[in-house]
Amino acid sequence: MNICHREGGQCAEMAMVCLTDFEEYAKEHLSKATWDYYAAGADECCTRDDNILAFKRIRLRPRILRDVSMSDTRTTVQGTEISFPVGIAPTAFHCLAWHEGEVATARGTEALNTCYITSTYSTCSVEEIVAAAPNGYRWFQLYVYRDRKLSEQIVHRVEGLGYKALVLTVDVPYTGKRRNDIRNQFKLPPHLKVKNFDGVFQQEASVPEDYGIPANTLDPSISWKDVYWLQSITHLPIIIKGILTKEDAELAVEHGVQGIIVSNHGGRQLDGGPASIDALTEIVDTVQGRIEVYLDGGIRTGSDVLKALALGAKCVFIGRPAVWGLAYKGEEGVREVLQILNDEFRLSMALSGCRNVAEINRNLIQLSKL
């Protein structure tokens, strides 16, 4: 767990102790345009920053003398056991951070026996990812395109490859305004492409590009009826990512989906919306255990994981920290980031008197502070 700084020929070692260490390393070593792309929030970045600050406002009520000599961090998502309640959220273009890209992410996640949500916008194909980590537990993140056939083809591909769920991202009828990407005129470098659509778009120079695919490919007319459409073409469980209100949570349940990811897209879409953790409680209270509720956005420590579970999330997902791990050391960096979160979560559990995830509940949260 060391970074080498050459100082007068000497090697000064810096231990990677927490997720912020990986963030600092990535900021230092990635190109400015790449760092800005991953770090971007929409507009003034209020929601992006609040995702992290909101966790710091929550206080725990630890219980003591509970015999925490043994602890068990295992849980299940959609009936499958994972080693601890942290998975990898779908983020695009991993090859920008590390040459092996998503293949390394898949191997790192497989090694820790947790869930990896592969992004549609991967710089490795779904086939390459499965070949690299054949025993990994994977879901596939999906957008609905104007050309429904495109969405349908990728659904059938991932179904055949053994992906276990579809994660339908619903908060991008249009792409949010990310100021630094506009200033940097962000584009994928010529040697990289959105691998899952290789050869699908005959890209003419005159057609503007939006994050690796032709602009206006996403369908802004997407509505609840498209959830029924998706159910009609697949047997996979459908999880909706991007819900922030109790009203939409209720509609999700009524439309027969199997899960919700409470998410504001890392603060990259609507600026001024709630932090994910602040939206969680009303959604959990509305769903009342009928389907599983997950969360992404702002998870940086094991105690953040504990807080999210105490407020009713079944599992959380990390986006940017996985990319920082990749930037540090590829597969090994992803493993280290997950391992640090696992260790911190186990410690926070024990220090608050919980021996397993079943013992984590809302009594752990000082509600007057919320």
Residue frames relative to the residue before (quaternion, step in Angstrom):
aa qw qx qy qz dx dy dz
M 1.0000 0.0000 0.0000 0.0000 0.00 0.00 0.00
N 0.4727 0.7039 -0.4141 0.3311 3.56 0.75 0.94
I 0.2031 -0.7167 0.6461 0.1666 3.51 -1.23 0.56
C 0.3091 -0.7642 0.5442 0.1558 3.53 -0.90 0.94
H 0.0294 -0.7574 0.6516 0.0310 3.60 -0.77 0.98
R 0.3106 -0.7467 0.5549 0.1950 3.57 -0.66 1.06
E 0.0747 0.7776 -0.6194 0.0780 3.57 -0.61 1.11
G 0.8194 -0.1669 0.0627 0.5448 3.54 -0.34 1.28
G 0.7352 -0.4120 0.2299 0.4866 3.54 0.98 0.89
Q 0.6193 0.5336 -0.3536 0.4546 3.59 1.22 -0.28
C 0.3317 -0.7281 0.5596 0.2159 3.55 -1.19 0.50
A 0.1457 -0.7930 0.5875 0.0692 3.57 -0.38 1.24
E 0.2525 -0.7998 0.5294 0.1273 3.58 -0.59 1.13
M 0.0729 -0.7733 0.6279 0.0486 3.52 -1.01 0.83
A 0.3441 -0.7578 0.5143 0.2071 3.56 -0.54 1.13
M 0.3418 -0.6973 0.5892 0.2234 3.56 -1.15 0.73
V 0.0689 -0.8666 0.4935 -0.0276 3.55 -0.03 1.34
C 0.8047 0.0536 0.0190 0.5910 3.56 1.02 -0.80
L 0.7089 -0.4877 0.2922 0.4174 3.59 -1.25 0.28
T 0.5951 0.5754 -0.3681 0.4234 3.59 1.12 -0.60
D 0.5775 0.5746 -0.3816 0.4367 3.61 1.11 -0.57
F 0.6611 0.4920 -0.3013 0.4798 3.58 1.01 -0.83
E 0.6072 0.5564 -0.3438 0.4511 3.57 1.09 -0.75
E 0.6731 0.4957 -0.2936 0.4636 3.57 0.90 -0.96
Y 0.6316 0.5278 -0.3294 0.4626 3.56 0.99 -0.82
A 0.6736 0.5028 -0.2985 0.4521 3.58 0.85 -0.99
K 0.6443 0.5278 -0.3291 0.4449 3.60 0.93 -0.86
E 0.6782 0.5046 -0.2774 0.4565 3.54 1.04 -0.85
H 0.8013 0.3759 -0.1543 0.4391 3.58 0.93 -0.90
L 0.6359 0.4980 -0.3526 0.4726 3.63 1.15 -0.35
S 0.5802 -0.5480 0.4459 0.4053 3.58 -1.19 0.41
K 0.6538 -0.5314 0.3606 0.4003 3.58 -1.18 0.52
A 0.6742 0.5023 -0.3088 0.4447 3.60 0.86 -0.92
T 0.6556 0.4997 -0.3082 0.4749 3.60 1.02 -0.80
W 0.6430 0.5075 -0.3248 0.4728 3.59 0.90 -0.90
D 0.6692 0.5068 -0.3022 0.4516 3.58 0.86 -0.96
Y 0.6224 0.5455 -0.3429 0.4443 3.59 1.02 -0.78
Y 0.7070 0.4504 -0.2689 0.4744 3.60 0.81 -0.99
A 0.7113 0.4759 -0.2614 0.4463 3.58 0.95 -0.88
A 0.4984 0.7249 -0.4058 0.2477 3.58 1.16 -0.62
G 0.0830 -0.7069 0.6960 0.0949 3.46 -1.34 0.61
A 0.5868 -0.5558 0.4264 0.4061 3.58 -1.25 0.10
D 0.8714 0.0924 -0.0582 0.4782 3.54 -1.26 0.60
E 0.8353 -0.1573 0.1195 0.5130 3.62 -0.60 -1.11
C 0.4637 -0.7214 0.4124 0.3074 3.59 1.30 0.12
C 0.2636 0.7850 -0.5203 0.2086 3.62 1.16 0.49
T 0.7032 0.4595 -0.2758 0.4671 3.58 0.81 -0.99
R 0.6009 0.5548 -0.3613 0.4478 3.59 0.99 -0.79
D 0.7212 0.4433 -0.2591 0.4650 3.58 0.79 -1.03
D 0.6425 0.5373 -0.3245 0.4396 3.58 1.05 -0.77
N 0.5217 0.6238 -0.4184 0.4047 3.62 1.14 -0.50
I 0.7171 0.4215 -0.2403 0.5004 3.58 0.99 -0.87
L 0.6741 0.5130 -0.3034 0.4362 3.59 0.87 -0.95
A 0.6093 0.5834 -0.3563 0.4019 3.59 1.02 -0.77
F 0.6259 0.5291 -0.3437 0.4586 3.61 1.04 -0.71
K 0.6660 0.5233 -0.3062 0.4346 3.57 1.00 -0.83
R 0.6235 0.5393 -0.3454 0.4485 3.61 1.20 -0.42
I 0.6351 0.5415 -0.3319 0.4395 3.60 1.18 -0.44
R 0.1676 -0.7891 0.5862 0.0741 3.56 -0.90 0.97
L 0.3705 -0.7344 0.5351 0.1927 3.56 -1.10 0.82
R 0.2595 -0.7252 0.6148 0.1696 3.58 -1.28 0.49
P 0.1269 -0.8473 0.5106 0.0727 3.59 0.24 1.22
R 0.2589 -0.7250 0.6166 0.1645 3.56 -1.15 0.74
I 0.2304 -0.8065 0.5367 0.0920 3.56 -1.00 0.85
L 0.7985 0.2926 -0.2404 0.4680 3.57 -1.39 0.23
R 0.4084 0.7351 -0.4416 0.3127 3.55 0.91 0.95
D 0.4301 -0.7089 0.4435 0.3403 3.62 1.28 0.22
V 0.1493 0.7986 -0.5627 0.1528 3.55 0.19 1.30
S 0.2229 0.8031 -0.5189 0.1901 3.57 1.09 0.76
M 0.7479 0.2228 -0.1568 0.6053 3.58 1.21 -0.50
S 0.0246 0.8031 -0.5953 -0.0009 3.59 -0.96 0.76
D 0.1571 -0.7782 0.6068 0.0390 3.52 -1.18 0.72
T 0.1670 -0.8260 0.5339 0.0689 3.59 -0.48 1.19
R 0.4381 0.7283 -0.4505 0.2733 3.62 1.23 -0.06
T 0.0355 0.7659 -0.6420 -0.0037 3.52 -1.25 0.54
T 0.3499 -0.7031 0.5485 0.2870 3.58 -1.25 -0.18
V 0.0920 -0.7364 0.6623 0.1031 3.53 -1.29 0.50
Q 0.8306 -0.0328 -0.0401 0.5544 3.55 -0.78 1.09
G 0.7366 -0.4596 0.2232 0.4431 3.56 0.97 0.92
T 0.6469 0.4948 -0.3273 0.4791 3.61 1.25 -0.04
E 0.4073 -0.7260 0.4976 0.2438 3.57 -0.86 0.94
I 0.0430 -0.7591 0.6488 0.0320 3.56 -1.08 0.84
S 0.6302 -0.6120 0.3333 0.3423 3.56 -1.12 0.65
F 0.7772 -0.0884 0.0393 0.6217 3.60 1.18 -0.47
P 0.5925 -0.6685 0.3360 0.2987 3.60 -1.08 0.70
V 0.5342 0.5674 -0.4452 0.4410 3.56 0.84 1.05
G 0.0231 -0.7912 0.6111 -0.0014 3.56 -0.78 1.05
I 0.5534 -0.5892 0.4724 0.3515 3.53 -1.37 -0.05
A 0.3499 -0.7404 0.5418 0.1892 3.57 -0.70 1.14
P 0.5523 -0.6146 0.4320 0.3614 3.59 -1.14 0.47
T 0.1017 0.7570 -0.6406 0.0796 3.58 -0.77 1.07
A 0.5053 -0.7035 0.4300 0.2547 3.55 -1.09 0.76
F 0.8837 0.2475 -0.0801 0.3892 3.49 -1.49 0.09
H 0.0861 0.8414 -0.5292 0.0679 3.61 0.80 0.94
C 0.5761 0.5941 -0.3846 0.4090 3.60 1.16 -0.45
L 0.5459 0.5894 -0.4100 0.4319 3.61 1.21 -0.24
A 0.7159 0.4447 -0.2452 0.4792 3.58 1.13 -0.69
W 0.7923 0.0019 0.0661 0.6065 3.59 1.08 -0.77
H 0.5887 -0.6517 0.3395 0.3369 3.58 -0.83 1.00
E 0.6997 0.4543 -0.2872 0.4707 3.62 1.04 -0.65
G 0.2974 -0.8176 0.4600 0.1772 3.57 1.29 -0.19
E 0.8703 -0.0945 0.0814 0.4764 3.53 -1.10 -0.87
V 0.5406 0.6073 -0.4006 0.4224 3.58 1.20 -0.47
A 0.6642 0.4837 -0.2900 0.4907 3.58 1.02 -0.85
T 0.6249 0.5375 -0.3351 0.4564 3.60 0.99 -0.80
A 0.6600 0.5203 -0.3017 0.4502 3.56 0.95 -0.95
R 0.6688 0.4923 -0.3035 0.4672 3.60 0.93 -0.87
G 0.6540 0.5243 -0.3114 0.4478 3.58 0.95 -0.89
T 0.6782 0.4818 -0.2846 0.4763 3.56 1.00 -0.84
E 0.6153 0.5469 -0.3348 0.4585 3.57 1.05 -0.80
A 0.6381 0.5500 -0.3262 0.4288 3.59 0.97 -0.87
L 0.7414 0.3762 -0.2244 0.5084 3.60 1.08 -0.64
N 0.3902 -0.7639 0.4461 0.2553 3.55 1.32 0.18
T 0.5208 0.5765 -0.4834 0.4034 3.52 0.59 1.21
C 0.6697 -0.5538 0.3522 0.3475 3.58 -1.32 0.06
Y 0.1275 -0.7745 0.6169 0.0569 3.56 -0.95 0.94
I 0.1780 -0.7645 0.6116 0.0990 3.58 -0.68 1.11
T 0.2569 -0.7874 0.5469 0.1218 3.55 -0.42 1.26
S 0.3863 -0.7273 0.5222 0.2216 3.58 -0.92 0.92
T 0.5752 -0.5409 0.4924 0.3662 3.54 -1.22 0.60
Y 0.7374 0.4244 -0.2066 0.4831 3.56 0.99 -0.98
S 0.2402 0.7829 -0.5331 0.2124 3.58 0.88 0.95
T 0.3733 -0.7077 0.5509 0.2372 3.53 -1.20 0.58
C 0.6430 0.3303 -0.3369 0.6033 3.56 1.33 0.43
S 0.5077 -0.6525 0.4570 0.3281 3.60 -1.08 0.57
V 0.6422 -0.5134 0.3920 0.4127 3.57 -1.24 0.40
E 0.6253 0.5417 -0.3378 0.4489 3.60 1.06 -0.69
E 0.6526 0.5096 -0.3122 0.4657 3.61 0.96 -0.87
I 0.6454 0.5335 -0.3151 0.4467 3.57 1.02 -0.84
V 0.6697 0.4887 -0.2942 0.4755 3.58 0.95 -0.89
A 0.6447 0.5241 -0.3234 0.4529 3.59 0.98 -0.81
A 0.6772 0.5097 -0.2889 0.4451 3.58 1.04 -0.81
A 0.7988 0.1162 -0.0346 0.5892 3.60 1.04 -0.73
P 0.0965 -0.8723 0.4744 0.0681 3.60 0.63 1.14
N 0.7391 0.4093 -0.2388 0.4787 3.61 1.08 -0.59
G 0.4368 0.7218 -0.4459 0.2991 3.58 1.27 0.10
Y 0.3791 -0.6850 0.5718 0.2451 3.56 -1.23 0.58
R 0.0269 0.8511 -0.5133 0.1074 3.56 -0.45 1.27
W 0.1354 -0.7130 0.6768 0.1235 3.50 -1.27 0.63
F 0.3069 -0.7511 0.5510 0.1951 3.59 -1.21 0.40
Q 0.2955 -0.7526 0.5664 0.1597 3.57 -0.85 1.03
L 0.1299 -0.8289 0.5433 -0.0292 3.50 -0.80 1.15
Y 0.1654 -0.7151 0.6622 0.1510 3.52 -1.27 0.58
V 0.3639 -0.6820 0.5720 0.2742 3.56 -1.24 0.38
Y 0.2278 -0.7999 0.5490 0.0833 3.54 -0.74 1.16
R 0.6534 -0.4844 0.3989 0.4235 3.55 -1.27 0.41
D 0.7015 0.3523 -0.2199 0.5792 3.54 1.10 -0.81
R 0.3001 -0.7983 0.4958 0.1639 3.60 -0.05 1.33
K 0.5624 0.6131 -0.3876 0.3970 3.61 1.11 -0.60
L 0.6032 0.5635 -0.3473 0.4450 3.58 1.07 -0.75
S 0.6756 0.4796 -0.2837 0.4828 3.55 0.89 -1.01
E 0.6574 0.5325 -0.3085 0.4347 3.56 0.95 -0.92
Q 0.6511 0.5253 -0.3205 0.4444 3.60 0.93 -0.89
I 0.6879 0.4729 -0.2983 0.4629 3.59 0.87 -0.91
V 0.5917 0.5572 -0.3643 0.4546 3.61 1.09 -0.66
H 0.6953 0.4678 -0.2812 0.4677 3.58 0.86 -0.93
R 0.6010 0.5556 -0.3544 0.4522 3.58 1.10 -0.65
V 0.7321 0.4315 -0.2611 0.4579 3.58 0.72 -1.04
E 0.5787 0.5656 -0.3717 0.4550 3.57 1.13 -0.59
G 0.6844 0.4910 -0.2736 0.4644 3.56 0.92 -0.93
L 0.6873 0.4876 -0.2714 0.4650 3.57 1.18 -0.61
G 0.5809 -0.6315 0.3638 0.3626 3.59 1.25 -0.01
Y 0.3217 0.6960 -0.5590 0.3155 3.58 1.11 0.54
K 0.3886 -0.7953 0.4342 0.1673 3.57 -0.89 0.95
A 0.7976 0.0542 -0.0476 0.5989 3.62 1.22 -0.18
L 0.3242 -0.6982 0.5939 0.2338 3.53 -1.32 0.34
V 0.1757 -0.7623 0.6166 0.0890 3.54 -0.94 0.94
L 0.1571 -0.8132 0.5576 0.0549 3.55 -0.32 1.28
T 0.2347 -0.7740 0.5748 0.1244 3.57 -0.55 1.19
V 0.1224 -0.8549 0.5041 -0.0003 3.56 -0.57 1.20
D 0.6325 0.5691 -0.3321 0.4072 3.60 1.24 -0.02
V 0.6585 0.4942 -0.3169 0.4708 3.60 1.20 0.40
P 0.0366 0.7740 -0.6298 0.0547 3.62 0.38 1.14
Y 0.7387 0.0404 -0.0322 0.6720 3.51 1.31 -0.63
T 0.5300 -0.6232 0.4604 0.3446 3.59 -1.18 0.48
G 0.5188 -0.6462 0.4686 0.3061 3.58 -1.00 0.87
K 0.5091 -0.6418 0.4806 0.3129 3.57 -1.24 0.43
R 0.0340 -0.8019 0.5948 -0.0458 3.56 -0.34 1.32
R 0.3847 -0.8070 0.3962 0.2091 3.50 -0.03 1.39
N 0.6990 0.4793 -0.3012 0.4370 3.59 0.83 -0.92
D 0.5970 0.5449 -0.3703 0.4577 3.60 1.09 -0.58
I 0.6439 0.5033 -0.3225 0.4776 3.58 1.05 -0.75
R 0.6563 0.5092 -0.3109 0.4620 3.59 0.91 -0.91
N 0.7264 0.4262 -0.2359 0.4850 3.58 0.95 -0.91
Q 0.2850 -0.7543 0.5173 0.2867 3.60 1.31 -0.27
F 0.0034 -0.8668 0.4984 -0.0149 3.55 0.95 1.00
K 0.1052 0.7550 -0.6385 0.1065 3.53 -0.99 1.00
L 0.5263 -0.5803 0.4920 0.3797 3.56 -1.15 0.47
P 0.4881 -0.6370 0.4893 0.3413 3.61 -0.96 0.73
P 0.6704 -0.5631 0.3052 0.3746 3.60 -1.08 0.73
H 0.6744 0.5060 -0.3160 0.4351 3.64 1.06 -0.62
L 0.7000 0.4147 -0.2747 0.5124 3.62 1.24 -0.16
K 0.0244 0.7889 -0.6138 -0.0164 3.56 -1.20 0.51
V 0.5657 -0.5237 0.4820 0.4165 3.54 -1.31 0.18
K 0.3217 -0.8364 0.4119 0.1653 3.51 0.13 1.44
N 0.6402 0.5559 -0.3398 0.4070 3.60 1.00 -0.74
F 0.7415 0.3456 -0.2063 0.5369 3.57 1.24 -0.40
D 0.2238 0.8037 -0.5208 0.1810 3.54 1.22 0.48
G 0.8381 0.1576 -0.1282 0.5063 3.59 -0.71 1.06
V 0.5397 0.6323 -0.4092 0.3763 3.61 1.24 -0.15
F 0.7628 0.2881 -0.1633 0.5554 3.57 0.94 -0.93
Q 0.2189 -0.7308 0.6277 0.1548 3.56 -0.70 1.04
Q 0.1770 -0.8521 0.4868 0.0754 3.51 0.21 1.36
E 0.1659 -0.7637 0.6170 0.0922 3.55 -0.66 1.11
A 0.6067 -0.6054 0.3800 0.3478 3.52 -1.02 0.89
S 0.6546 0.5462 -0.3167 0.4159 3.59 1.07 -0.70
V 0.6448 0.5256 -0.3311 0.4453 3.62 1.17 -0.52
P 0.3926 -0.7257 0.4993 0.2644 3.64 -0.64 1.01
E 0.3430 -0.7472 0.5434 0.1694 3.53 -1.12 0.77
D 0.1286 -0.7717 0.6189 0.0700 3.55 -1.08 0.76
Y 0.8160 -0.2226 0.1042 0.5232 3.59 -0.29 1.29
G 0.8320 -0.3250 0.1278 0.4311 3.55 0.58 1.22
I 0.7572 0.2248 -0.1923 0.5823 3.61 1.22 -0.14
P 0.6657 -0.5119 0.3245 0.4353 3.62 -1.12 0.44
A 0.5615 -0.5972 0.4526 0.3512 3.56 -1.06 0.81
N 0.8165 0.2701 -0.2101 0.4650 3.57 -1.23 0.57
T 0.3903 0.7053 -0.4991 0.3180 3.60 1.12 0.56
L 0.6336 0.5187 -0.3235 0.4742 3.59 1.09 -0.75
D 0.3776 -0.7504 0.5044 0.1995 3.56 -1.07 0.74
P 0.2493 -0.7996 0.5250 0.1510 3.63 -0.37 1.16
S 0.5965 0.5717 -0.3747 0.4206 3.62 1.23 -0.14
I 0.3504 0.7602 -0.4860 0.2514 3.61 1.28 0.00
S 0.0536 0.7908 -0.6038 0.0852 3.58 -0.93 0.97
W 0.7596 -0.3829 0.2539 0.4603 3.59 -1.30 0.01
K 0.6001 0.5743 -0.3804 0.4067 3.60 1.05 -0.58
D 0.6012 0.5631 -0.3622 0.4362 3.59 1.19 -0.46
V 0.5474 0.5702 -0.4045 0.4601 3.58 1.23 -0.33
Y 0.6416 0.4996 -0.3135 0.4904 3.59 0.99 -0.80
W 0.6171 0.5431 -0.3385 0.4579 3.58 1.02 -0.81
L 0.6672 0.5017 -0.2999 0.4617 3.58 0.90 -0.97
Q 0.6421 0.5180 -0.3241 0.4630 3.59 0.97 -0.83
S 0.6587 0.5298 -0.3151 0.4315 3.60 1.09 -0.67
I 0.7438 0.3947 -0.2345 0.4858 3.62 1.16 -0.42
T 0.7874 0.2529 -0.1534 0.5408 3.62 1.21 -0.07
H 0.3697 -0.6972 0.5647 0.2413 3.53 -1.28 0.46
L 0.5024 0.6748 -0.4226 0.3371 3.59 1.25 -0.16
P 0.5594 -0.5577 0.4788 0.3830 3.59 -1.19 0.52
I 0.2291 -0.7640 0.5883 0.1329 3.58 -1.09 0.73
I 0.1009 -0.7729 0.6263 0.0123 3.52 -0.87 1.09
I 0.2499 -0.7871 0.5470 0.1373 3.58 -0.77 1.02
K 0.1487 -0.8041 0.5744 0.0366 3.54 -0.73 1.14
G 0.7192 0.4237 -0.3170 0.4503 3.55 -0.77 1.06
I 0.4678 0.6579 -0.4554 0.3753 3.58 1.19 0.48
L 0.0651 -0.8269 0.5583 -0.0173 3.57 -0.92 0.99
T 0.7416 0.3569 -0.2208 0.5234 3.61 1.26 -0.01
K 0.5985 -0.5722 0.4228 0.3683 3.54 -1.23 0.50
E 0.5993 0.5749 -0.3659 0.4201 3.60 1.08 -0.68
D 0.7029 0.4431 -0.2655 0.4891 3.59 0.90 -0.93
A 0.5887 0.5580 -0.3710 0.4521 3.58 1.12 -0.58
E 0.6467 0.5105 -0.3120 0.4731 3.59 0.98 -0.87
L 0.6510 0.5089 -0.3131 0.4683 3.60 0.95 -0.85
A 0.6193 0.5454 -0.3426 0.4490 3.59 1.03 -0.77
V 0.6516 0.5017 -0.3078 0.4786 3.57 0.95 -0.90
E 0.6688 0.5125 -0.2973 0.4491 3.58 0.91 -0.94
H 0.7011 0.4493 -0.2698 0.4835 3.59 1.11 -0.60
G 0.5544 -0.6966 0.3508 0.2904 3.55 1.27 0.37
V 0.3741 0.7039 -0.5290 0.2911 3.59 1.05 0.61
Q 0.5052 -0.6968 0.4388 0.2584 3.56 -1.23 0.47
G 0.8185 0.0165 -0.0043 0.5743 3.58 1.20 -0.18
I 0.2433 -0.7313 0.6210 0.1429 3.52 -1.38 0.36
I 0.1339 -0.7235 0.6624 0.1412 3.55 -1.11 0.70
V 0.2985 -0.7271 0.5956 0.1655 3.54 -0.61 1.21
S 0.2240 0.7875 -0.5180 0.2476 3.56 -0.42 1.24
N 0.1644 -0.7525 0.6245 0.1293 3.54 -1.18 0.63
H 0.5772 -0.6281 0.3581 0.3797 3.56 1.17 0.69
G 0.6418 -0.5457 0.3198 0.4336 3.57 1.04 0.81
G 0.6170 -0.5627 0.3412 0.4316 3.57 1.20 0.52
R 0.5078 0.6869 -0.3892 0.3448 3.58 1.26 0.34
Q 0.6820 0.4868 -0.2846 0.4658 3.61 1.24 -0.14
L 0.8063 0.0067 0.0223 0.5910 3.63 0.03 -1.25
D 0.2207 -0.7535 0.5996 0.1548 3.58 -0.67 1.01
G 0.7194 0.3981 -0.3053 0.4804 3.57 -0.93 0.91
G 0.5116 0.5909 -0.4381 0.4440 3.56 1.27 0.15
P 0.6668 -0.5211 0.3435 0.4073 3.58 -1.25 0.16
A 0.5511 -0.5159 0.5203 0.3994 3.52 -1.33 0.28
S 0.6149 -0.5780 0.3824 0.3762 3.59 -1.04 0.74
I 0.6901 0.4878 -0.3011 0.4417 3.59 0.81 -0.98
D 0.6404 0.5189 -0.3302 0.4600 3.62 1.13 -0.56
A 0.6715 0.4778 -0.2987 0.4812 3.60 1.17 -0.50
L 0.5176 0.7077 -0.3896 0.2819 3.58 1.20 -0.54
T 0.6830 0.5433 -0.3145 0.3732 3.58 0.73 -1.08
E 0.6883 0.4758 -0.3070 0.4535 3.61 0.79 -0.93
I 0.6416 0.5222 -0.3244 0.4587 3.57 1.09 -0.66
V 0.6426 0.5116 -0.3106 0.4785 3.58 0.97 -0.89
D 0.6658 0.5109 -0.3018 0.4523 3.60 0.94 -0.88
T 0.6666 0.4956 -0.2936 0.4731 3.56 1.09 -0.69
V 0.6875 0.4925 -0.2799 0.4543 3.57 0.93 -0.96
Q 0.0717 -0.8572 0.5052 0.0694 3.60 1.12 -0.74
G 0.7529 -0.4549 0.2257 0.4186 3.55 0.80 1.06
R 0.4505 0.6986 -0.4671 0.3014 3.62 1.20 0.05
I 0.7682 0.0159 -0.0410 0.6386 3.59 1.16 -0.60
E 0.5848 -0.5860 0.4169 0.3753 3.58 -1.22 0.31
V 0.1916 -0.7641 0.6093 0.0906 3.53 -1.13 0.80
Y 0.0868 -0.7835 0.6153 0.0073 3.56 -0.86 1.06
L 0.2120 -0.7794 0.5760 0.1257 3.57 -1.29 0.12
D 0.0219 0.7502 -0.6567 -0.0738 3.53 -1.23 0.51
G 0.5990 0.5753 -0.4224 0.3630 3.57 -1.27 0.37
G 0.8764 0.0945 -0.1001 0.4615 3.55 -0.52 1.22
I 0.4774 0.6615 -0.4562 0.3556 3.61 1.23 0.06
R 0.0693 0.8228 -0.5575 0.0859 3.59 -0.57 1.16
T 0.7862 0.1948 -0.1095 0.5762 3.60 1.23 -0.36
G 0.6491 -0.5040 0.3967 0.4090 3.54 -1.30 0.24
S 0.6408 0.5147 -0.3454 0.4530 3.59 1.06 -0.61
D 0.5636 0.5589 -0.3858 0.4702 3.62 1.19 -0.43
V 0.6284 0.5277 -0.3287 0.4676 3.58 1.00 -0.84
L 0.6543 0.5219 -0.3025 0.4560 3.56 0.92 -0.97
K 0.6546 0.5151 -0.3118 0.4571 3.61 0.92 -0.89
A 0.6614 0.5060 -0.3119 0.4575 3.59 0.92 -0.89
L 0.6649 0.4866 -0.3091 0.4751 3.60 0.97 -0.82
A 0.6303 0.5357 -0.3355 0.4507 3.59 1.02 -0.79
L 0.7098 0.4261 -0.2537 0.5002 3.59 1.11 -0.66
G 0.7255 -0.5156 0.2156 0.4017 3.56 1.24 0.37
A 0.4767 0.6370 -0.4717 0.3800 3.62 1.20 0.11
K 0.4236 -0.6929 0.5250 0.2546 3.57 -1.06 0.80
C 0.7758 -0.0420 0.0921 0.6228 3.56 1.10 -0.78
V 0.2185 -0.7524 0.5971 0.1718 3.60 -1.20 0.42
F 0.2477 -0.7587 0.5856 0.1419 3.55 -1.27 0.40
I 0.2428 -0.7704 0.5751 0.1294 3.57 -1.05 0.81
G 0.2480 -0.7825 0.5596 0.1143 3.55 -0.97 0.94
R 0.7937 0.3238 -0.1878 0.4796 3.58 0.14 -1.26
P 0.6479 0.5314 -0.3668 0.4040 3.69 0.82 -0.77
A 0.6021 0.5444 -0.3673 0.4540 3.61 1.10 -0.59
V 0.6485 0.5106 -0.3088 0.4727 3.57 1.04 -0.80
W 0.6201 0.5247 -0.3467 0.4691 3.60 1.03 -0.71
G 0.6342 0.5266 -0.3285 0.4611 3.58 0.99 -0.81
L 0.6264 0.5332 -0.3205 0.4698 3.56 1.00 -0.86
A 0.6707 0.5118 -0.3011 0.4445 3.57 0.84 -1.01
Y 0.6480 0.5259 -0.3124 0.4538 3.57 1.10 -0.71
K 0.8189 -0.1839 0.1741 0.5150 3.60 0.64 -1.03
G 0.6190 -0.5931 0.3585 0.3695 3.58 0.95 0.84
E 0.8500 -0.0358 0.0653 0.5215 3.54 -1.00 -0.93
E 0.6731 0.5047 -0.2992 0.4502 3.57 0.89 -0.95
G 0.6409 0.5279 -0.3170 0.4583 3.59 1.06 -0.74
V 0.6291 0.5170 -0.3264 0.4799 3.58 1.03 -0.78
R 0.6320 0.5310 -0.3162 0.4677 3.56 1.01 -0.87
E 0.6728 0.5105 -0.2994 0.4440 3.57 0.88 -0.96
V 0.6382 0.5195 -0.3278 0.4641 3.59 0.95 -0.87
L 0.6764 0.4804 -0.2935 0.4749 3.59 0.88 -0.92
Q 0.6544 0.5221 -0.3169 0.4458 3.59 0.96 -0.87
I 0.6309 0.5250 -0.3295 0.4666 3.59 0.99 -0.81
L 0.6616 0.4929 -0.3065 0.4748 3.59 0.92 -0.88
N 0.6277 0.5399 -0.3283 0.4547 3.56 1.02 -0.84
D 0.6845 0.4879 -0.2803 0.4635 3.58 0.86 -1.02
E 0.6676 0.4960 -0.3054 0.4637 3.59 0.95 -0.89
F 0.6370 0.5290 -0.3264 0.4559 3.57 1.01 -0.82
R 0.6445 0.5233 -0.3165 0.4589 3.58 0.94 -0.92
L 0.6702 0.4978 -0.2901 0.4678 3.57 0.97 -0.90
S 0.6543 0.5053 -0.3158 0.4657 3.62 0.91 -0.87
M 0.6068 0.5523 -0.3381 0.4609 3.56 1.07 -0.81
A 0.6980 0.4815 -0.2737 0.4539 3.54 0.76 -1.10
L 0.6934 0.4875 -0.2790 0.4514 3.59 0.91 -0.93
S 0.7098 0.3841 -0.2758 0.5221 3.58 1.22 -0.28
G 0.6165 -0.6247 0.3127 0.3632 3.57 1.29 0.33
C 0.5483 0.6031 -0.4067 0.4126 3.61 1.18 0.48
R 0.2725 -0.7841 0.5397 0.1402 3.58 -0.84 1.02
N 0.7878 0.0285 -0.0159 0.6151 3.58 1.19 -0.47
V 0.6890 -0.5093 0.3049 0.4158 3.59 -1.22 0.33
A 0.5757 0.5958 -0.3841 0.4075 3.61 1.13 -0.51
E 0.6764 0.4991 -0.2932 0.4555 3.61 1.14 -0.55
I 0.5607 0.5874 -0.3940 0.4305 3.59 1.28 -0.09
N 0.2059 0.7801 -0.5722 0.1470 3.60 -0.66 1.05
R 0.7560 -0.4408 0.2521 0.4131 3.55 -1.33 0.15
N 0.5159 0.6311 -0.4262 0.3923 3.61 1.21 -0.25
L 0.5838 0.5949 -0.3496 0.4278 3.56 1.29 -0.40
I 0.7038 0.4649 -0.2519 0.4743 3.59 1.20 -0.45
Q 0.3829 -0.6907 0.5689 0.2295 3.56 -0.98 0.94
L 0.2384 -0.8467 0.4569 0.1322 3.57 0.14 1.29
S 0.5688 0.5990 -0.3935 0.4035 3.61 1.10 -0.57
K 0.6446 0.5269 -0.3157 0.4552 3.58 1.19 -0.54
L 0.6174 0.5789 -0.3562 0.3960 3.60 1.15 -0.45
